[in-house]
Amino acid sequence: MTKISLRRFGNVSEGEFEKLLEIIRTLYDGFEDPPDLVELLLFEDLDLRNAYLAREAEVRSIASGDLEADFLSIHECWGGIPRIYLSLDVL
């Protein structure tokens, strides 16, 4: 079973948080060989998410392309742990 580490940024209600956690758990439960750990980062809006991603890319010296794109979600594994970024204002 995949352990899911959760982080919230901005105004993310407990209801939204729990609903997305359930979806992610269901997804990984269906994998034949799921990762041991996934970090789920929930952001109130795209501005918070994009600013966080830009800082992470800079700290890690990663050329990450266009972080300003309005993707529904972003996934990366820059630090060796899969991370999923979700912005509530585009979900």
Secondary structure, 3 states (H helix, E strand, C coil): CCEEEEEEECCCCHHHHHHHHHHHHHHHHCCCCCCCEEEEEEECCHHHHHHHHHHHHHHCCCCCCCCCCCCCEEEECCCCCCEEEEEHHHC
